[in-house]
Amino acid sequence: MVQSIRKFVRPQASPSSTSTSQKSLQVQIQEARDYARMITEISGVSSPEAAVAWDIVEELMAARADQKLKVKNTFEDYCTAYPEAPEARMYEI
């Protein structure tokens, strides 16, 4: 049981390859979700195995959400590189 769950817990790729790692993360989420559904059908909704399987799905989804938050656009990169530029100034209203 533990070995079959471990296949869903893999180290993530470096942040520099976000589109590739995000796609593979999406595939991991789908595989983990399918596995969790299967375990839930076999073991029952309140079984510890089902709880662990759904916890893995939740953790993978949180990792995907965290990756989306870390992605910067080119304007943010510019503002970080040139904080003195007029475009990079933050004004309090």
mmCIF file of the C-alpha atoms, coordinates in Angstrom:
data_MODEL
# 
_entry.id   MODEL 
# 
loop_
_atom_site.group_PDB 
_atom_site.id 
_atom_site.type_symbol 
_atom_site.label_atom_id 
_atom_site.label_alt_id 
_atom_site.label_comp_id 
_atom_site.label_asym_id 
_atom_site.label_entity_id 
_atom_site.label_seq_id 
_atom_site.pdbx_PDB_ins_code 
_atom_site.Cartn_x 
_atom_site.Cartn_y 
_atom_site.Cartn_z 
_atom_site.occupancy 
_atom_site.B_iso_or_equiv 
_atom_site.pdbx_formal_charge 
_atom_site.auth_seq_id 
_atom_site.auth_comp_id 
_atom_site.auth_asym_id 
_atom_site.auth_atom_id 
_atom_site.pdbx_PDB_model_num 
ATOM 1  C CA . MET A 1 1  ? 0.000   0.000  0.000   1.00 0.00 ? 1  MET A CA 1 
ATOM 2  C CA . VAL A 1 2  ? 2.705   2.484  0.972   1.00 0.00 ? 2  VAL A CA 1 
ATOM 3  C CA . GLN A 1 3  ? 4.690   1.711  -2.168  1.00 0.00 ? 3  GLN A CA 1 
ATOM 4  C CA . SER A 1 4  ? 1.706   2.451  -4.393  1.00 0.00 ? 4  SER A CA 1 
ATOM 5  C CA . ILE A 1 5  ? 1.132   5.776  -2.616  1.00 0.00 ? 5  ILE A CA 1 
ATOM 6  C CA . ARG A 1 6  ? 4.813   6.747  -2.844  1.00 0.00 ? 6  ARG A CA 1 
ATOM 7  C CA . LYS A 1 7  ? 4.639   6.927  -6.615  1.00 0.00 ? 7  LYS A CA 1 
ATOM 8  C CA . PHE A 1 8  ? 2.573   10.108 -6.258  1.00 0.00 ? 8  PHE A CA 1 
ATOM 9  C CA . VAL A 1 9  ? 5.058   11.808 -3.957  1.00 0.00 ? 9  VAL A CA 1 
ATOM 10 C CA . ARG A 1 10 ? 7.947   12.800 -6.209  1.00 0.00 ? 10 ARG A CA 1 
ATOM 11 C CA . PRO A 1 11 ? 10.406  15.656 -5.947  1.00 0.00 ? 11 PRO A CA 1 
ATOM 12 C CA . GLN A 1 12 ? 9.322   18.608 -8.051  1.00 0.00 ? 12 GLN A CA 1 
ATOM 13 C CA . ALA A 1 13 ? 11.348  20.129 -10.849 1.00 0.00 ? 13 ALA A CA 1 
ATOM 14 C CA . SER A 1 14 ? 13.237  23.378 -10.380 1.00 0.00 ? 14 SER A CA 1 
ATOM 15 C CA . PRO A 1 15 ? 11.198  26.619 -10.551 1.00 0.00 ? 15 PRO A CA 1 
ATOM 16 C CA . SER A 1 16 ? 12.961  27.592 -13.790 1.00 0.00 ? 16 SER A CA 1 
ATOM 17 C CA . SER A 1 17 ? 10.965  24.982 -15.700 1.00 0.00 ? 17 SER A CA 1 
ATOM 18 C CA . THR A 1 18 ? 7.552   26.025 -14.400 1.00 0.00 ? 18 THR A CA 1 
ATOM 19 C CA . SER A 1 19 ? 5.525   25.192 -17.512 1.00 0.00 ? 19 SER A CA 1 
ATOM 20 C CA . THR A 1 20 ? 6.996   21.703 -17.739 1.00 0.00 ? 20 THR A CA 1 
ATOM 21 C CA . SER A 1 21 ? 6.770   21.025 -14.020 1.00 0.00 ? 21 SER A CA 1 
ATOM 22 C CA . GLN A 1 22 ? 3.281   22.486 -13.859 1.00 0.00 ? 22 GLN A CA 1 
ATOM 23 C CA . LYS A 1 23 ? 2.148   20.175 -16.643 1.00 0.00 ? 23 LYS A CA 1 
ATOM 24 C CA . SER A 1 24 ? 3.720   17.166 -14.955 1.00 0.00 ? 24 SER A CA 1 
ATOM 25 C CA . LEU A 1 25 ? 2.189   18.302 -11.674 1.00 0.00 ? 25 LEU A CA 1 
ATOM 26 C CA . GLN A 1 26 ? -1.210  18.389 -13.367 1.00 0.00 ? 26 GLN A CA 1 
ATOM 27 C CA . VAL A 1 27 ? -0.646  14.831 -14.584 1.00 0.00 ? 27 VAL A CA 1 
ATOM 28 C CA . GLN A 1 28 ? 0.393   13.778 -11.074 1.00 0.00 ? 28 GLN A CA 1 
ATOM 29 C CA . ILE A 1 29 ? -2.777  15.329 -9.655  1.00 0.00 ? 29 ILE A CA 1 
ATOM 30 C CA . GLN A 1 30 ? -4.948  13.481 -12.149 1.00 0.00 ? 30 GLN A CA 1 
ATOM 31 C CA . GLU A 1 31 ? -3.199  10.170 -11.444 1.00 0.00 ? 31 GLU A CA 1 
ATOM 32 C CA . ALA A 1 32 ? -3.447  10.706 -7.686  1.00 0.00 ? 32 ALA A CA 1 
ATOM 33 C CA . ARG A 1 33 ? -7.126  11.633 -7.993  1.00 0.00 ? 33 ARG A CA 1 
ATOM 34 C CA . ASP A 1 34 ? -7.877  8.493  -10.007 1.00 0.00 ? 34 ASP A CA 1 
ATOM 35 C CA . TYR A 1 35 ? -5.978  6.395  -7.495  1.00 0.00 ? 35 TYR A CA 1 
ATOM 36 C CA . ALA A 1 36 ? -7.811  8.014  -4.566  1.00 0.00 ? 36 ALA A CA 1 
ATOM 37 C CA . ARG A 1 37 ? -11.170 7.298  -6.191  1.00 0.00 ? 37 ARG A CA 1 
ATOM 38 C CA . MET A 1 38 ? -10.179 3.658  -6.708  1.00 0.00 ? 38 MET A CA 1 
ATOM 39 C CA . ILE A 1 39 ? -8.988  3.271  -3.101  1.00 0.00 ? 39 ILE A CA 1 
ATOM 40 C CA . THR A 1 40 ? -12.172 4.924  -1.841  1.00 0.00 ? 40 THR A CA 1 
ATOM 41 C CA . GLU A 1 41 ? -14.296 2.452  -3.795  1.00 0.00 ? 41 GLU A CA 1 
ATOM 42 C CA . ILE A 1 42 ? -12.267 -0.521 -2.566  1.00 0.00 ? 42 ILE A CA 1 
ATOM 43 C CA . SER A 1 43 ? -11.597 0.434  1.058   1.00 0.00 ? 43 SER A CA 1 
ATOM 44 C CA . GLY A 1 44 ? -14.521 2.708  1.813   1.00 0.00 ? 44 GLY A CA 1 
ATOM 45 C CA . VAL A 1 45 ? -14.903 6.415  2.420   1.00 0.00 ? 45 VAL A CA 1 
ATOM 46 C CA . SER A 1 46 ? -13.788 6.363  6.051   1.00 0.00 ? 46 SER A CA 1 
ATOM 47 C CA . SER A 1 47 ? -10.761 4.085  5.606   1.00 0.00 ? 47 SER A CA 1 
ATOM 48 C CA . PRO A 1 48 ? -7.275  5.322  6.527   1.00 0.00 ? 48 PRO A CA 1 
ATOM 49 C CA . GLU A 1 49 ? -6.003  4.392  3.058   1.00 0.00 ? 49 GLU A CA 1 
ATOM 50 C CA . ALA A 1 50 ? -8.593  6.613  1.401   1.00 0.00 ? 50 ALA A CA 1 
ATOM 51 C CA . ALA A 1 51 ? -7.756  9.469  3.761   1.00 0.00 ? 51 ALA A CA 1 
ATOM 52 C CA . VAL A 1 52 ? -4.055  9.209  2.897   1.00 0.00 ? 52 VAL A CA 1 
ATOM 53 C CA . ALA A 1 53 ? -4.788  9.041  -0.823  1.00 0.00 ? 53 ALA A CA 1 
ATOM 54 C CA . TRP A 1 54 ? -6.979  12.160 -0.696  1.00 0.00 ? 54 TRP A CA 1 
ATOM 55 C CA . ASP A 1 55 ? -4.396  13.962 1.457   1.00 0.00 ? 55 ASP A CA 1 
ATOM 56 C CA . ILE A 1 56 ? -1.874  13.377 -1.326  1.00 0.00 ? 56 ILE A CA 1 
ATOM 57 C CA . VAL A 1 57 ? -4.291  14.860 -3.859  1.00 0.00 ? 57 VAL A CA 1 
ATOM 58 C CA . GLU A 1 58 ? -4.758  17.886 -1.613  1.00 0.00 ? 58 GLU A CA 1 
ATOM 59 C CA . GLU A 1 59 ? -0.997  18.367 -1.183  1.00 0.00 ? 59 GLU A CA 1 
ATOM 60 C CA . LEU A 1 60 ? -0.393  18.158 -4.927  1.00 0.00 ? 60 LEU A CA 1 
ATOM 61 C CA . MET A 1 61 ? -3.130  20.713 -5.581  1.00 0.00 ? 61 MET A CA 1 
ATOM 62 C CA . ALA A 1 62 ? -1.598  23.035 -2.984  1.00 0.00 ? 62 ALA A CA 1 
ATOM 63 C CA . ALA A 1 63 ? 1.783   22.661 -4.690  1.00 0.00 ? 63 ALA A CA 1 
ATOM 64 C CA . ARG A 1 64 ? 0.208   23.603 -8.028  1.00 0.00 ? 64 ARG A CA 1 
ATOM 65 C CA . ALA A 1 65 ? -1.448  26.672 -6.500  1.00 0.00 ? 65 ALA A CA 1 
ATOM 66 C CA . ASP A 1 66 ? 1.857   27.678 -4.922  1.00 0.00 ? 66 ASP A CA 1 
ATOM 67 C CA . GLN A 1 67 ? 3.632   27.386 -8.271  1.00 0.00 ? 67 GLN A CA 1 
ATOM 68 C CA . LYS A 1 68 ? 1.063   29.651 -9.904  1.00 0.00 ? 68 LYS A CA 1 
ATOM 69 C CA . LEU A 1 69 ? 1.674   32.295 -7.238  1.00 0.00 ? 69 LEU A CA 1 
ATOM 70 C CA . LYS A 1 70 ? 5.444   32.228 -7.764  1.00 0.00 ? 70 LYS A CA 1 
ATOM 71 C CA . VAL A 1 71 ? 5.317   32.912 -11.513 1.00 0.00 ? 71 VAL A CA 1 
ATOM 72 C CA . LYS A 1 72 ? 6.415   36.478 -12.322 1.00 0.00 ? 72 LYS A CA 1 
ATOM 73 C CA . ASN A 1 73 ? 5.662   38.315 -15.502 1.00 0.00 ? 73 ASN A CA 1 
ATOM 74 C CA . THR A 1 74 ? 8.199   40.427 -17.409 1.00 0.00 ? 74 THR A CA 1 
ATOM 75 C CA . PHE A 1 75 ? 6.920   43.681 -15.939 1.00 0.00 ? 75 PHE A CA 1 
ATOM 76 C CA . GLU A 1 76 ? 7.531   42.397 -12.400 1.00 0.00 ? 76 GLU A CA 1 
ATOM 77 C CA . ASP A 1 77 ? 11.015  41.279 -13.474 1.00 0.00 ? 77 ASP A CA 1 
ATOM 78 C CA . TYR A 1 78 ? 11.661  44.763 -14.859 1.00 0.00 ? 78 TYR A CA 1 
ATOM 79 C CA . CYS A 1 79 ? 10.457  46.421 -11.632 1.00 0.00 ? 79 CYS A CA 1 
ATOM 80 C CA . THR A 1 80 ? 12.690  44.159 -9.572  1.00 0.00 ? 80 THR A CA 1 
ATOM 81 C CA . ALA A 1 81 ? 15.707  44.904 -11.765 1.00 0.00 ? 81 ALA A CA 1 
ATOM 82 C CA . TYR A 1 82 ? 15.038  48.677 -11.896 1.00 0.00 ? 82 TYR A CA 1 
ATOM 83 C CA . PRO A 1 83 ? 13.302  49.724 -8.664  1.00 0.00 ? 83 PRO A CA 1 
ATOM 84 C CA . GLU A 1 84 ? 14.118  53.414 -9.305  1.00 0.00 ? 84 GLU A CA 1 
ATOM 85 C CA . ALA A 1 85 ? 12.199  53.458 -12.612 1.00 0.00 ? 85 ALA A CA 1 
ATOM 86 C CA . PRO A 1 86 ? 8.972   55.502 -12.586 1.00 0.00 ? 86 PRO A CA 1 
ATOM 87 C CA . GLU A 1 87 ? 6.989   52.422 -13.653 1.00 0.00 ? 87 GLU A CA 1 
ATOM 88 C CA . ALA A 1 88 ? 8.226   50.506 -10.611 1.00 0.00 ? 88 ALA A CA 1 
ATOM 89 C CA . ARG A 1 89 ? 7.085   53.064 -8.046  1.00 0.00 ? 89 ARG A CA 1 
ATOM 90 C CA . MET A 1 90 ? 4.295   52.089 -5.705  1.00 0.00 ? 90 MET A CA 1 
ATOM 91 C CA . TYR A 1 91 ? 1.889   54.797 -4.631  1.00 0.00 ? 91 TYR A CA 1 
ATOM 92 C CA . GLU A 1 92 ? -0.333  54.737 -1.561  1.00 0.00 ? 92 GLU A CA 1 
ATOM 93 C CA . ILE A 1 93 ? -3.833  56.007 -2.214  1.00 0.00 ? 93 ILE A CA 1 
# 
